[in-house]
């Protein structure tokens, strides 16, 4: 076998191995991402976070598993609040800390974009809701700034309008909440989803079901 044939054969085998590894990674990620739609408990979000972290450890150059692991940690932190404001910082702060650590790894690989700023907003909101009396003055502006950065980088991102709508929905009127404005933002979120085209099958797509849920609260 001459050198050219040997090199061609070697490259074909190498490419086939890389493709098989890539297919396995995409399949594992799609399975975990799909599970997010059915997850609504602290334990469920923890399990998903751990699953994404295991994928991240095996695929250290991929940003998606770190991003999703961070998101799942934030969601598990929200579950600890059980819908209340304040009184659970001791439990949720470790989740917020871990979410920040994981997000930093995603950003180190991928850089900042609208999606990562949305997660930053969610982390700030989690910390603030765990102890609003002591944290609103510092973390409120950080949450607003993060969402503004997300919108500046990609105003077509549907998740921005979901998060804005949630803020208006849950905030008391005397502090700027507005249910009518929240409804408009959830409707805007769905319009953005209609035009939204993720770059890959595992790029962030979450948020439509949440927007639909909130809209049912106005009927």
PyMOL CGO cylinders between C-alpha atoms (Angstrom):
from pymol import cmd
from pymol.cgo import CYLINDER

trace = [
    CYLINDER, 0.00, 0.00, 0.00, 1.59, 3.27, -1.06, 0.3, 1, 1, 1, 1, 1, 1,
    CYLINDER, 1.59, 3.27, -1.06, 1.71, 6.27, 1.24, 0.3, 1, 1, 1, 1, 1, 1,
    CYLINDER, 1.71, 6.27, 1.24, -1.19, 8.11, -0.41, 0.3, 1, 1, 1, 1, 1, 1,
    CYLINDER, -1.19, 8.11, -0.41, -3.56, 5.15, -0.12, 0.3, 1, 1, 1, 1, 1, 1,
    CYLINDER, -3.56, 5.15, -0.12, -2.44, 4.52, 3.47, 0.3, 1, 1, 1, 1, 1, 1,
    CYLINDER, -2.44, 4.52, 3.47, -3.04, 8.15, 4.42, 0.3, 1, 1, 1, 1, 1, 1,
    CYLINDER, -3.04, 8.15, 4.42, -6.47, 8.20, 2.76, 0.3, 1, 1, 1, 1, 1, 1,
    CYLINDER, -6.47, 8.20, 2.76, -7.49, 5.04, 4.59, 0.3, 1, 1, 1, 1, 1, 1,
    CYLINDER, -7.49, 5.04, 4.59, -6.23, 6.41, 7.90, 0.3, 1, 1, 1, 1, 1, 1,
    CYLINDER, -6.23, 6.41, 7.90, -8.15, 9.66, 7.45, 0.3, 1, 1, 1, 1, 1, 1,
    CYLINDER, -8.15, 9.66, 7.45, -11.34, 7.80, 6.57, 0.3, 1, 1, 1, 1, 1, 1,
    CYLINDER, -11.34, 7.80, 6.57, -11.07, 5.68, 9.72, 0.3, 1, 1, 1, 1, 1, 1,
    CYLINDER, -11.07, 5.68, 9.72, -10.31, 8.76, 11.83, 0.3, 1, 1, 1, 1, 1, 1,
    CYLINDER, -10.31, 8.76, 11.83, -13.25, 10.70, 10.41, 0.3, 1, 1, 1, 1, 1, 1,
    CYLINDER, -13.25, 10.70, 10.41, -15.59, 7.75, 10.98, 0.3, 1, 1, 1, 1, 1, 1,
    CYLINDER, -15.59, 7.75, 10.98, -14.50, 7.57, 14.63, 0.3, 1, 1, 1, 1, 1, 1,
    CYLINDER, -14.50, 7.57, 14.63, -14.99, 11.29, 15.12, 0.3, 1, 1, 1, 1, 1, 1,
    CYLINDER, -14.99, 11.29, 15.12, -18.43, 11.16, 13.51, 0.3, 1, 1, 1, 1, 1, 1,
    CYLINDER, -18.43, 11.16, 13.51, -19.48, 8.23, 15.71, 0.3, 1, 1, 1, 1, 1, 1,
    CYLINDER, -19.48, 8.23, 15.71, -18.33, 10.14, 18.81, 0.3, 1, 1, 1, 1, 1, 1,
    CYLINDER, -18.33, 10.14, 18.81, -20.18, 13.25, 17.64, 0.3, 1, 1, 1, 1, 1, 1,
    CYLINDER, -20.18, 13.25, 17.64, -23.38, 11.30, 16.97, 0.3, 1, 1, 1, 1, 1, 1,
    CYLINDER, -23.38, 11.30, 16.97, -23.19, 9.74, 20.44, 0.3, 1, 1, 1, 1, 1, 1,
    CYLINDER, -23.19, 9.74, 20.44, -22.73, 13.16, 22.03, 0.3, 1, 1, 1, 1, 1, 1,
    CYLINDER, -22.73, 13.16, 22.03, -25.64, 14.73, 20.12, 0.3, 1, 1, 1, 1, 1, 1,
    CYLINDER, -25.64, 14.73, 20.12, -27.89, 11.78, 20.95, 0.3, 1, 1, 1, 1, 1, 1,
    CYLINDER, -27.89, 11.78, 20.95, -27.08, 11.99, 24.67, 0.3, 1, 1, 1, 1, 1, 1,
    CYLINDER, -27.08, 11.99, 24.67, -27.65, 15.74, 24.70, 0.3, 1, 1, 1, 1, 1, 1,
    CYLINDER, -27.65, 15.74, 24.70, -30.95, 15.56, 22.84, 0.3, 1, 1, 1, 1, 1, 1,
    CYLINDER, -30.95, 15.56, 22.84, -32.24, 12.95, 25.27, 0.3, 1, 1, 1, 1, 1, 1,
    CYLINDER, -32.24, 12.95, 25.27, -31.39, 15.12, 28.28, 0.3, 1, 1, 1, 1, 1, 1,
    CYLINDER, -31.39, 15.12, 28.28, -32.74, 18.31, 26.70, 0.3, 1, 1, 1, 1, 1, 1,
    CYLINDER, -32.74, 18.31, 26.70, -36.05, 16.58, 25.94, 0.3, 1, 1, 1, 1, 1, 1,
    CYLINDER, -36.05, 16.58, 25.94, -36.35, 15.51, 29.58, 0.3, 1, 1, 1, 1, 1, 1,
    CYLINDER, -36.35, 15.51, 29.58, -36.35, 19.14, 30.68, 0.3, 1, 1, 1, 1, 1, 1,
    CYLINDER, -36.35, 19.14, 30.68, -39.91, 19.55, 29.43, 0.3, 1, 1, 1, 1, 1, 1,
    CYLINDER, -39.91, 19.55, 29.43, -41.18, 16.92, 31.90, 0.3, 1, 1, 1, 1, 1, 1,
    CYLINDER, -41.18, 16.92, 31.90, -39.12, 18.01, 34.90, 0.3, 1, 1, 1, 1, 1, 1,
    CYLINDER, -39.12, 18.01, 34.90, -40.80, 19.94, 37.73, 0.3, 1, 1, 1, 1, 1, 1,
    CYLINDER, -40.80, 19.94, 37.73, -39.15, 18.89, 40.98, 0.3, 1, 1, 1, 1, 1, 1,
    CYLINDER, -39.15, 18.89, 40.98, -35.93, 19.62, 42.86, 0.3, 1, 1, 1, 1, 1, 1,
    CYLINDER, -35.93, 19.62, 42.86, -34.82, 16.01, 42.56, 0.3, 1, 1, 1, 1, 1, 1,
    CYLINDER, -34.82, 16.01, 42.56, -35.59, 15.95, 38.83, 0.3, 1, 1, 1, 1, 1, 1,
    CYLINDER, -35.59, 15.95, 38.83, -33.59, 19.09, 38.11, 0.3, 1, 1, 1, 1, 1, 1,
    CYLINDER, -33.59, 19.09, 38.11, -30.71, 17.78, 40.23, 0.3, 1, 1, 1, 1, 1, 1,
    CYLINDER, -30.71, 17.78, 40.23, -30.63, 14.53, 38.28, 0.3, 1, 1, 1, 1, 1, 1,
    CYLINDER, -30.63, 14.53, 38.28, -30.62, 16.41, 34.98, 0.3, 1, 1, 1, 1, 1, 1,
    CYLINDER, -30.62, 16.41, 34.98, -27.88, 18.76, 36.17, 0.3, 1, 1, 1, 1, 1, 1,
    CYLINDER, -27.88, 18.76, 36.17, -25.75, 15.78, 37.17, 0.3, 1, 1, 1, 1, 1, 1,
    CYLINDER, -25.75, 15.78, 37.17, -26.41, 14.15, 33.80, 0.3, 1, 1, 1, 1, 1, 1,
    CYLINDER, -26.41, 14.15, 33.80, -25.34, 17.22, 31.87, 0.3, 1, 1, 1, 1, 1, 1,
    CYLINDER, -25.34, 17.22, 31.87, -22.25, 17.55, 34.07, 0.3, 1, 1, 1, 1, 1, 1,
    CYLINDER, -22.25, 17.55, 34.07, -21.24, 13.97, 33.27, 0.3, 1, 1, 1, 1, 1, 1,
    CYLINDER, -21.24, 13.97, 33.27, -21.54, 14.74, 29.56, 0.3, 1, 1, 1, 1, 1, 1,
    CYLINDER, -21.54, 14.74, 29.56, -19.53, 17.94, 30.07, 0.3, 1, 1, 1, 1, 1, 1,
    CYLINDER, -19.53, 17.94, 30.07, -16.73, 16.02, 31.78, 0.3, 1, 1, 1, 1, 1, 1,
    CYLINDER, -16.73, 16.02, 31.78, -16.56, 13.68, 28.79, 0.3, 1, 1, 1, 1, 1, 1,
    CYLINDER, -16.56, 13.68, 28.79, -16.82, 16.50, 26.22, 0.3, 1, 1, 1, 1, 1, 1,
    CYLINDER, -16.82, 16.50, 26.22, -14.74, 19.28, 27.77, 0.3, 1, 1, 1, 1, 1, 1,
    CYLINDER, -14.74, 19.28, 27.77, -14.63, 21.35, 24.60, 0.3, 1, 1, 1, 1, 1, 1,
    CYLINDER, -14.63, 21.35, 24.60, -18.43, 21.55, 24.25, 0.3, 1, 1, 1, 1, 1, 1,
    CYLINDER, -18.43, 21.55, 24.25, -20.27, 24.47, 25.84, 0.3, 1, 1, 1, 1, 1, 1,
    CYLINDER, -20.27, 24.47, 25.84, -23.83, 23.15, 25.66, 0.3, 1, 1, 1, 1, 1, 1,
    CYLINDER, -23.83, 23.15, 25.66, -23.64, 20.62, 28.53, 0.3, 1, 1, 1, 1, 1, 1,
    CYLINDER, -23.64, 20.62, 28.53, -22.15, 23.24, 30.87, 0.3, 1, 1, 1, 1, 1, 1,
    CYLINDER, -22.15, 23.24, 30.87, -24.87, 25.70, 29.85, 0.3, 1, 1, 1, 1, 1, 1,
    CYLINDER, -24.87, 25.70, 29.85, -27.69, 23.23, 30.47, 0.3, 1, 1, 1, 1, 1, 1,
    CYLINDER, -27.69, 23.23, 30.47, -26.17, 22.01, 33.73, 0.3, 1, 1, 1, 1, 1, 1,
    CYLINDER, -26.17, 22.01, 33.73, -26.10, 25.64, 34.90, 0.3, 1, 1, 1, 1, 1, 1,
    CYLINDER, -26.10, 25.64, 34.90, -29.73, 26.14, 33.88, 0.3, 1, 1, 1, 1, 1, 1,
    CYLINDER, -29.73, 26.14, 33.88, -30.77, 22.98, 35.73, 0.3, 1, 1, 1, 1, 1, 1,
    CYLINDER, -30.77, 22.98, 35.73, -28.99, 24.14, 38.88, 0.3, 1, 1, 1, 1, 1, 1,
    CYLINDER, -28.99, 24.14, 38.88, -30.89, 27.43, 38.73, 0.3, 1, 1, 1, 1, 1, 1,
    CYLINDER, -30.89, 27.43, 38.73, -34.17, 25.58, 38.31, 0.3, 1, 1, 1, 1, 1, 1,
    CYLINDER, -34.17, 25.58, 38.31, -33.43, 23.29, 41.24, 0.3, 1, 1, 1, 1, 1, 1,
    CYLINDER, -33.43, 23.29, 41.24, -32.73, 26.41, 43.30, 0.3, 1, 1, 1, 1, 1, 1,
    CYLINDER, -32.73, 26.41, 43.30, -36.12, 27.83, 42.36, 0.3, 1, 1, 1, 1, 1, 1,
    CYLINDER, -36.12, 27.83, 42.36, -37.75, 24.58, 43.47, 0.3, 1, 1, 1, 1, 1, 1,
    CYLINDER, -37.75, 24.58, 43.47, -36.29, 25.07, 46.94, 0.3, 1, 1, 1, 1, 1, 1,
    CYLINDER, -36.29, 25.07, 46.94, -38.22, 28.32, 47.25, 0.3, 1, 1, 1, 1, 1, 1,
    CYLINDER, -38.22, 28.32, 47.25, -41.52, 26.52, 46.65, 0.3, 1, 1, 1, 1, 1, 1,
    CYLINDER, -41.52, 26.52, 46.65, -43.12, 29.71, 45.36, 0.3, 1, 1, 1, 1, 1, 1,
    CYLINDER, -43.12, 29.71, 45.36, -42.31, 31.87, 48.37, 0.3, 1, 1, 1, 1, 1, 1,
    CYLINDER, -42.31, 31.87, 48.37, -40.14, 34.96, 48.65, 0.3, 1, 1, 1, 1, 1, 1,
    CYLINDER, -40.14, 34.96, 48.65, -37.29, 34.81, 51.14, 0.3, 1, 1, 1, 1, 1, 1,
    CYLINDER, -37.29, 34.81, 51.14, -36.24, 32.38, 53.80, 0.3, 1, 1, 1, 1, 1, 1,
    CYLINDER, -36.24, 32.38, 53.80, -34.35, 29.82, 51.74, 0.3, 1, 1, 1, 1, 1, 1,
    CYLINDER, -34.35, 29.82, 51.74, -31.00, 31.43, 50.88, 0.3, 1, 1, 1, 1, 1, 1,
    CYLINDER, -31.00, 31.43, 50.88, -29.07, 28.87, 52.91, 0.3, 1, 1, 1, 1, 1, 1,
    CYLINDER, -29.07, 28.87, 52.91, -30.44, 26.14, 50.64, 0.3, 1, 1, 1, 1, 1, 1,
    CYLINDER, -30.44, 26.14, 50.64, -30.51, 27.93, 47.28, 0.3, 1, 1, 1, 1, 1, 1,
    CYLINDER, -30.51, 27.93, 47.28, -27.20, 29.83, 47.42, 0.3, 1, 1, 1, 1, 1, 1,
    CYLINDER, -27.20, 29.83, 47.42, -25.15, 26.65, 46.90, 0.3, 1, 1, 1, 1, 1, 1,
    CYLINDER, -25.15, 26.65, 46.90, -27.23, 25.94, 43.77, 0.3, 1, 1, 1, 1, 1, 1,
    CYLINDER, -27.23, 25.94, 43.77, -26.64, 29.50, 42.53, 0.3, 1, 1, 1, 1, 1, 1,
    CYLINDER, -26.64, 29.50, 42.53, -22.91, 29.16, 43.24, 0.3, 1, 1, 1, 1, 1, 1,
    CYLINDER, -22.91, 29.16, 43.24, -22.74, 25.93, 41.25, 0.3, 1, 1, 1, 1, 1, 1,
    CYLINDER, -22.74, 25.93, 41.25, -24.78, 27.47, 38.42, 0.3, 1, 1, 1, 1, 1, 1,
    CYLINDER, -24.78, 27.47, 38.42, -22.30, 30.35, 38.19, 0.3, 1, 1, 1, 1, 1, 1,
    CYLINDER, -22.30, 30.35, 38.19, -19.36, 27.94, 38.16, 0.3, 1, 1, 1, 1, 1, 1,
    CYLINDER, -19.36, 27.94, 38.16, -20.86, 25.89, 35.34, 0.3, 1, 1, 1, 1, 1, 1,
    CYLINDER, -20.86, 25.89, 35.34, -21.87, 28.96, 33.35, 0.3, 1, 1, 1, 1, 1, 1,
    CYLINDER, -21.87, 28.96, 33.35, -18.33, 30.30, 33.60, 0.3, 1, 1, 1, 1, 1, 1,
    CYLINDER, -18.33, 30.30, 33.60, -17.09, 27.10, 31.96, 0.3, 1, 1, 1, 1, 1, 1,
    CYLINDER, -17.09, 27.10, 31.96, -19.64, 27.47, 29.15, 0.3, 1, 1, 1, 1, 1, 1,
    CYLINDER, -19.64, 27.47, 29.15, -18.59, 31.09, 28.60, 0.3, 1, 1, 1, 1, 1, 1,
    CYLINDER, -18.59, 31.09, 28.60, -14.89, 30.15, 28.60, 0.3, 1, 1, 1, 1, 1, 1,
    CYLINDER, -14.89, 30.15, 28.60, -15.59, 27.85, 25.63, 0.3, 1, 1, 1, 1, 1, 1,
    CYLINDER, -15.59, 27.85, 25.63, -18.32, 29.71, 23.79, 0.3, 1, 1, 1, 1, 1, 1,
    CYLINDER, -18.32, 29.71, 23.79, -18.10, 33.33, 24.93, 0.3, 1, 1, 1, 1, 1, 1,
    CYLINDER, -18.10, 33.33, 24.93, -20.94, 35.51, 26.15, 0.3, 1, 1, 1, 1, 1, 1,
    CYLINDER, -20.94, 35.51, 26.15, -24.15, 35.65, 24.16, 0.3, 1, 1, 1, 1, 1, 1,
    CYLINDER, -24.15, 35.65, 24.16, -27.85, 36.33, 24.69, 0.3, 1, 1, 1, 1, 1, 1,
    CYLINDER, -27.85, 36.33, 24.69, -28.42, 32.87, 26.13, 0.3, 1, 1, 1, 1, 1, 1,
    CYLINDER, -28.42, 32.87, 26.13, -25.68, 33.09, 28.75, 0.3, 1, 1, 1, 1, 1, 1,
    CYLINDER, -25.68, 33.09, 28.75, -26.91, 36.52, 29.84, 0.3, 1, 1, 1, 1, 1, 1,
    CYLINDER, -26.91, 36.52, 29.84, -30.39, 35.04, 30.32, 0.3, 1, 1, 1, 1, 1, 1,
    CYLINDER, -30.39, 35.04, 30.32, -28.90, 32.50, 32.70, 0.3, 1, 1, 1, 1, 1, 1,
    CYLINDER, -28.90, 32.50, 32.70, -27.02, 35.27, 34.52, 0.3, 1, 1, 1, 1, 1, 1,
    CYLINDER, -27.02, 35.27, 34.52, -30.34, 37.05, 34.95, 0.3, 1, 1, 1, 1, 1, 1,
    CYLINDER, -30.34, 37.05, 34.95, -31.93, 33.90, 36.35, 0.3, 1, 1, 1, 1, 1, 1,
    CYLINDER, -31.93, 33.90, 36.35, -29.09, 33.37, 38.83, 0.3, 1, 1, 1, 1, 1, 1,
    CYLINDER, -29.09, 33.37, 38.83, -29.40, 36.96, 40.08, 0.3, 1, 1, 1, 1, 1, 1,
    CYLINDER, -29.40, 36.96, 40.08, -33.17, 36.53, 40.44, 0.3, 1, 1, 1, 1, 1, 1,
    CYLINDER, -33.17, 36.53, 40.44, -32.72, 33.27, 42.35, 0.3, 1, 1, 1, 1, 1, 1,
    CYLINDER, -32.72, 33.27, 42.35, -30.33, 34.89, 44.82, 0.3, 1, 1, 1, 1, 1, 1,
    CYLINDER, -30.33, 34.89, 44.82, -32.60, 37.91, 45.21, 0.3, 1, 1, 1, 1, 1, 1,
    CYLINDER, -32.60, 37.91, 45.21, -35.80, 35.93, 45.72, 0.3, 1, 1, 1, 1, 1, 1,
    CYLINDER, -35.80, 35.93, 45.72, -34.11, 33.87, 48.44, 0.3, 1, 1, 1, 1, 1, 1,
    CYLINDER, -34.11, 33.87, 48.44, -33.56, 37.01, 50.55, 0.3, 1, 1, 1, 1, 1, 1,
    CYLINDER, -33.56, 37.01, 50.55, -35.27, 40.01, 48.91, 0.3, 1, 1, 1, 1, 1, 1,
    CYLINDER, -35.27, 40.01, 48.91, -35.14, 42.31, 51.93, 0.3, 1, 1, 1, 1, 1, 1,
    CYLINDER, -35.14, 42.31, 51.93, -31.34, 42.27, 52.03, 0.3, 1, 1, 1, 1, 1, 1,
    CYLINDER, -31.34, 42.27, 52.03, -30.51, 41.68, 48.37, 0.3, 1, 1, 1, 1, 1, 1,
    CYLINDER, -30.51, 41.68, 48.37, -32.96, 43.62, 46.23, 0.3, 1, 1, 1, 1, 1, 1,
    CYLINDER, -32.96, 43.62, 46.23, -30.89, 46.81, 46.15, 0.3, 1, 1, 1, 1, 1, 1,
    CYLINDER, -30.89, 46.81, 46.15, -27.80, 45.06, 44.79, 0.3, 1, 1, 1, 1, 1, 1,
    CYLINDER, -27.80, 45.06, 44.79, -29.16, 42.11, 42.81, 0.3, 1, 1, 1, 1, 1, 1,
    CYLINDER, -29.16, 42.11, 42.81, -32.24, 43.80, 41.34, 0.3, 1, 1, 1, 1, 1, 1,
    CYLINDER, -32.24, 43.80, 41.34, -30.13, 46.07, 39.11, 0.3, 1, 1, 1, 1, 1, 1,
    CYLINDER, -30.13, 46.07, 39.11, -27.86, 43.14, 38.18, 0.3, 1, 1, 1, 1, 1, 1,
    CYLINDER, -27.86, 43.14, 38.18, -30.85, 41.11, 37.00, 0.3, 1, 1, 1, 1, 1, 1,
    CYLINDER, -30.85, 41.11, 37.00, -32.11, 44.05, 34.93, 0.3, 1, 1, 1, 1, 1, 1,
    CYLINDER, -32.11, 44.05, 34.93, -28.67, 44.66, 33.44, 0.3, 1, 1, 1, 1, 1, 1,
    CYLINDER, -28.67, 44.66, 33.44, -28.27, 41.00, 32.48, 0.3, 1, 1, 1, 1, 1, 1,
    CYLINDER, -28.27, 41.00, 32.48, -31.61, 40.98, 30.65, 0.3, 1, 1, 1, 1, 1, 1,
    CYLINDER, -31.61, 40.98, 30.65, -30.73, 44.23, 28.89, 0.3, 1, 1, 1, 1, 1, 1,
    CYLINDER, -30.73, 44.23, 28.89, -27.46, 42.68, 27.70, 0.3, 1, 1, 1, 1, 1, 1,
    CYLINDER, -27.46, 42.68, 27.70, -29.33, 39.60, 26.47, 0.3, 1, 1, 1, 1, 1, 1,
    CYLINDER, -29.33, 39.60, 26.47, -31.70, 41.78, 24.47, 0.3, 1, 1, 1, 1, 1, 1,
    CYLINDER, -31.70, 41.78, 24.47, -28.87, 43.91, 23.09, 0.3, 1, 1, 1, 1, 1, 1,
    CYLINDER, -28.87, 43.91, 23.09, -27.06, 40.84, 21.80, 0.3, 1, 1, 1, 1, 1, 1,
    CYLINDER, -27.06, 40.84, 21.80, -30.14, 39.17, 20.32, 0.3, 1, 1, 1, 1, 1, 1,
    CYLINDER, -30.14, 39.17, 20.32, -33.55, 40.88, 20.57, 0.3, 1, 1, 1, 1, 1, 1,
    CYLINDER, -33.55, 40.88, 20.57, -35.14, 37.91, 18.77, 0.3, 1, 1, 1, 1, 1, 1,
    CYLINDER, -35.14, 37.91, 18.77, -34.39, 35.54, 21.66, 0.3, 1, 1, 1, 1, 1, 1,
    CYLINDER, -34.39, 35.54, 21.66, -37.80, 34.37, 22.98, 0.3, 1, 1, 1, 1, 1, 1,
    CYLINDER, -37.80, 34.37, 22.98, -36.46, 33.61, 26.45, 0.3, 1, 1, 1, 1, 1, 1,
    CYLINDER, -36.46, 33.61, 26.45, -35.85, 37.30, 27.11, 0.3, 1, 1, 1, 1, 1, 1,
    CYLINDER, -35.85, 37.30, 27.11, -39.57, 38.05, 26.90, 0.3, 1, 1, 1, 1, 1, 1,
    CYLINDER, -39.57, 38.05, 26.90, -40.45, 35.02, 29.01, 0.3, 1, 1, 1, 1, 1, 1,
    CYLINDER, -40.45, 35.02, 29.01, -38.16, 36.25, 31.80, 0.3, 1, 1, 1, 1, 1, 1,
    CYLINDER, -38.16, 36.25, 31.80, -39.47, 39.80, 31.50, 0.3, 1, 1, 1, 1, 1, 1,
    CYLINDER, -39.47, 39.80, 31.50, -43.02, 38.51, 31.67, 0.3, 1, 1, 1, 1, 1, 1,
    CYLINDER, -43.02, 38.51, 31.67, -42.27, 36.47, 34.77, 0.3, 1, 1, 1, 1, 1, 1,
    CYLINDER, -42.27, 36.47, 34.77, -40.84, 39.56, 36.46, 0.3, 1, 1, 1, 1, 1, 1,
    CYLINDER, -40.84, 39.56, 36.46, -43.98, 41.57, 35.72, 0.3, 1, 1, 1, 1, 1, 1,
    CYLINDER, -43.98, 41.57, 35.72, -46.22, 38.67, 36.75, 0.3, 1, 1, 1, 1, 1, 1,
    CYLINDER, -46.22, 38.67, 36.75, -44.65, 37.95, 40.14, 0.3, 1, 1, 1, 1, 1, 1,
    CYLINDER, -44.65, 37.95, 40.14, -43.62, 41.46, 41.22, 0.3, 1, 1, 1, 1, 1, 1,
    CYLINDER, -43.62, 41.46, 41.22, -46.23, 43.28, 43.36, 0.3, 1, 1, 1, 1, 1, 1,
    CYLINDER, -46.23, 43.28, 43.36, -47.75, 46.31, 41.63, 0.3, 1, 1, 1, 1, 1, 1,
    CYLINDER, -47.75, 46.31, 41.63, -46.29, 48.73, 44.18, 0.3, 1, 1, 1, 1, 1, 1,
    CYLINDER, -46.29, 48.73, 44.18, -42.84, 47.57, 43.09, 0.3, 1, 1, 1, 1, 1, 1,
    CYLINDER, -42.84, 47.57, 43.09, -43.46, 47.69, 39.35, 0.3, 1, 1, 1, 1, 1, 1,
    CYLINDER, -43.46, 47.69, 39.35, -45.40, 44.52, 38.67, 0.3, 1, 1, 1, 1, 1, 1,
    CYLINDER, -45.40, 44.52, 38.67, -48.15, 44.57, 36.08, 0.3, 1, 1, 1, 1, 1, 1,
    CYLINDER, -48.15, 44.57, 36.08, -50.21, 41.53, 35.09, 0.3, 1, 1, 1, 1, 1, 1,
    CYLINDER, -50.21, 41.53, 35.09, -51.51, 43.14, 31.89, 0.3, 1, 1, 1, 1, 1, 1,
    CYLINDER, -51.51, 43.14, 31.89, -47.96, 43.94, 30.79, 0.3, 1, 1, 1, 1, 1, 1,
    CYLINDER, -47.96, 43.94, 30.79, -46.90, 40.42, 31.72, 0.3, 1, 1, 1, 1, 1, 1,
    CYLINDER, -46.90, 40.42, 31.72, -49.56, 38.97, 29.42, 0.3, 1, 1, 1, 1, 1, 1,
    CYLINDER, -49.56, 38.97, 29.42, -48.28, 41.06, 26.52, 0.3, 1, 1, 1, 1, 1, 1,
    CYLINDER, -48.28, 41.06, 26.52, -44.73, 39.87, 27.15, 0.3, 1, 1, 1, 1, 1, 1,
    CYLINDER, -44.73, 39.87, 27.15, -45.75, 36.20, 27.20, 0.3, 1, 1, 1, 1, 1, 1,
    CYLINDER, -45.75, 36.20, 27.20, -47.60, 36.75, 23.91, 0.3, 1, 1, 1, 1, 1, 1,
    CYLINDER, -47.60, 36.75, 23.91, -44.50, 38.44, 22.50, 0.3, 1, 1, 1, 1, 1, 1,
    CYLINDER, -44.50, 38.44, 22.50, -42.45, 35.47, 23.63, 0.3, 1, 1, 1, 1, 1, 1,
    CYLINDER, -42.45, 35.47, 23.63, -44.64, 33.09, 21.61, 0.3, 1, 1, 1, 1, 1, 1,
    CYLINDER, -44.64, 33.09, 21.61, -44.41, 35.33, 18.56, 0.3, 1, 1, 1, 1, 1, 1,
    CYLINDER, -44.41, 35.33, 18.56, -40.64, 35.24, 18.85, 0.3, 1, 1, 1, 1, 1, 1,
    CYLINDER, -40.64, 35.24, 18.85, -40.77, 31.45, 19.09, 0.3, 1, 1, 1, 1, 1, 1,
    CYLINDER, -40.77, 31.45, 19.09, -42.76, 31.28, 15.85, 0.3, 1, 1, 1, 1, 1, 1,
    CYLINDER, -42.76, 31.28, 15.85, -39.86, 32.96, 14.06, 0.3, 1, 1, 1, 1, 1, 1,
    CYLINDER, -39.86, 32.96, 14.06, -37.10, 31.34, 16.11, 0.3, 1, 1, 1, 1, 1, 1,
    CYLINDER, -37.10, 31.34, 16.11, -34.68, 28.94, 14.39, 0.3, 1, 1, 1, 1, 1, 1,
    CYLINDER, -34.68, 28.94, 14.39, -32.03, 27.36, 16.66, 0.3, 1, 1, 1, 1, 1, 1,
    CYLINDER, -32.03, 27.36, 16.66, -28.61, 27.00, 15.06, 0.3, 1, 1, 1, 1, 1, 1,
    CYLINDER, -28.61, 27.00, 15.06, -28.36, 23.31, 16.03, 0.3, 1, 1, 1, 1, 1, 1,
    CYLINDER, -28.36, 23.31, 16.03, -30.61, 20.59, 17.42, 0.3, 1, 1, 1, 1, 1, 1,
    CYLINDER, -30.61, 20.59, 17.42, -29.16, 21.10, 20.90, 0.3, 1, 1, 1, 1, 1, 1,
    CYLINDER, -29.16, 21.10, 20.90, -29.09, 24.90, 21.00, 0.3, 1, 1, 1, 1, 1, 1,
    CYLINDER, -29.09, 24.90, 21.00, -31.40, 26.46, 23.64, 0.3, 1, 1, 1, 1, 1, 1,
    CYLINDER, -31.40, 26.46, 23.64, -35.06, 26.08, 22.71, 0.3, 1, 1, 1, 1, 1, 1,
    CYLINDER, -35.06, 26.08, 22.71, -36.73, 26.06, 26.13, 0.3, 1, 1, 1, 1, 1, 1,
    CYLINDER, -36.73, 26.06, 26.13, -39.43, 28.50, 27.16, 0.3, 1, 1, 1, 1, 1, 1,
    CYLINDER, -39.43, 28.50, 27.16, -42.45, 28.00, 24.91, 0.3, 1, 1, 1, 1, 1, 1,
    CYLINDER, -42.45, 28.00, 24.91, -44.30, 25.69, 27.30, 0.3, 1, 1, 1, 1, 1, 1,
    CYLINDER, -44.30, 25.69, 27.30, -43.65, 28.06, 30.20, 0.3, 1, 1, 1, 1, 1, 1,
    CYLINDER, -43.65, 28.06, 30.20, -45.07, 31.01, 28.26, 0.3, 1, 1, 1, 1, 1, 1,
    CYLINDER, -45.07, 31.01, 28.26, -48.14, 28.97, 27.35, 0.3, 1, 1, 1, 1, 1, 1,
    CYLINDER, -48.14, 28.97, 27.35, -48.60, 28.01, 30.99, 0.3, 1, 1, 1, 1, 1, 1,
    CYLINDER, -48.60, 28.01, 30.99, -48.53, 31.62, 32.17, 0.3, 1, 1, 1, 1, 1, 1,
    CYLINDER, -48.53, 31.62, 32.17, -51.04, 32.65, 29.52, 0.3, 1, 1, 1, 1, 1, 1,
    CYLINDER, -51.04, 32.65, 29.52, -53.49, 30.09, 30.93, 0.3, 1, 1, 1, 1, 1, 1,
    CYLINDER, -53.49, 30.09, 30.93, -53.38, 32.05, 34.19, 0.3, 1, 1, 1, 1, 1, 1,
    CYLINDER, -53.38, 32.05, 34.19, -55.16, 34.96, 32.51, 0.3, 1, 1, 1, 1, 1, 1,
    CYLINDER, -55.16, 34.96, 32.51, -58.20, 32.96, 31.36, 0.3, 1, 1, 1, 1, 1, 1,
]
cmd.load_cgo(trace, "trace")
